[in-house]
Amino acid sequence: MGLVLFLICLAASTIGAVVGAGGGVIIKPVVDLLGLLPVSTVSFCSGCTVLCMSVSSLIRTRNNGVKLEVKISTMLAVGAALGGLAGKWLFELLRNSFENENTLGAIQSALLAVMIIAVFVYVCIKDRLPSFHVQNLLLTAVIGVCLGLASSFLGIGGGPANVAVLFLFFSMNAKTAAKNSIYIIIFSQLTSLVTALTTHSVPAFTWPVLLCMIAGGVGGALLGAAITKRIDNKGVEKLLTLLNLFVIVISVYNVLKFTVLA
């Protein structure tokens, strides 16, 4: 199982590093699909993997010429961290409300499918829609709270929603959005991890499994940085579109798996 999880995290983090999705948006639904780990364990281990992947990616790409919008992204990150606390609380509330984690898995999968469908549609038509240059820091933080809440509850570590928001509200191109999304993910995932540790809500897991996943995440960050150098903004957008389609299909199947097929 360790090798399978390593390969999943390697592939997911490679793609996540290129498009700014972090990798959790692939890891969570794929591991749920395969039924390798309990739902709550997947969320925790995926978050740890995404955190390590994001730190590695940002360090590796620090001098790649893509601008990090520190002021805007820091406010988004602070908001995402606060939203992450709310998302973690909501996740734990629902987890303790259901005797069977399949119900929680179905809710997560359904919400993830809805969110990614919205992102997919937006990315496909964004060139025909207006984009904005939000400068108000309070509004920026509120946007970050919404992102953090969603990513923490769904256990995806950010995902394509971050990139779509950076497209829409801050008029970033694909590569700039990807790098700034990774920066935001670090804050939200670190907050989620610290919260889990301090509230003693860490689910049961084994260290070999977690270390295999983290190794895949770090390896994916390095591969993703190498790929980013070789493709342009359009290439990043095409990969993001394919990622969205993949996650939609997997998420819809997981809803069926946790309900009808359970």
Secondary structure, DSSP 8 states (H G I E B T S, - for coil): -HHHHHHHHHHHHHHHHHHT-TTHHHHHHHHHHHT-S-HHHHHHHHHHHHHHHHHHHHHHTTTSS----HHHHHHHHHHHHHHHHHHHHHHHHHHHH-SSHHHHHHHHHHHHHHHHHHHHHHHHHGGGS-------HHHHHHHHHHHHHHHHHHTSSS-HHHHHHHHHHH---HHHHHHHHHHHHHHHHHHHHHHHHHTT------HHHHHHHHHHHHHHHHHHHHHHTT--HHHHHHHHHHHHHHHHHHHHHHHHHHTTT-
